[in-house]
Amino acid sequence: MALSNKIYELSNGSSIPKRFFADLERRFGIPISKNMDSKAAMICSYYGIEWTADCDSSESPSGGGGTVTKQGLLHLLAATKKALAQEIKE
């Protein structure tokens, strides 16, 4: 599958759009999840990258609403790199 040069506009809160995570699911053929944090966690799990409590805000005092943290994005990046490396080997 060809790589895309999509641009994802950030919201006023600088949140990464849910579509970004959904596009990664589709890109790598990963089962679809409901929320951004579960999407990111599923992608990481699929490629053997641990998703820890500091990867999303679900355990924050406010409950977080499923926000993926900077640490979570770094884990997602590692999973994406692994996915692309596997494609190159195929």
Secondary structure, DSSP 4 states (H G I P E B T S, - for coil): -----------TT-PPPHHHHHHHHHHHTPPP-SSHHHHHHHHHHHTT----GGGBSTTSTT-GGG-B-HHHHHHHHHHHHHHHHHHHH-
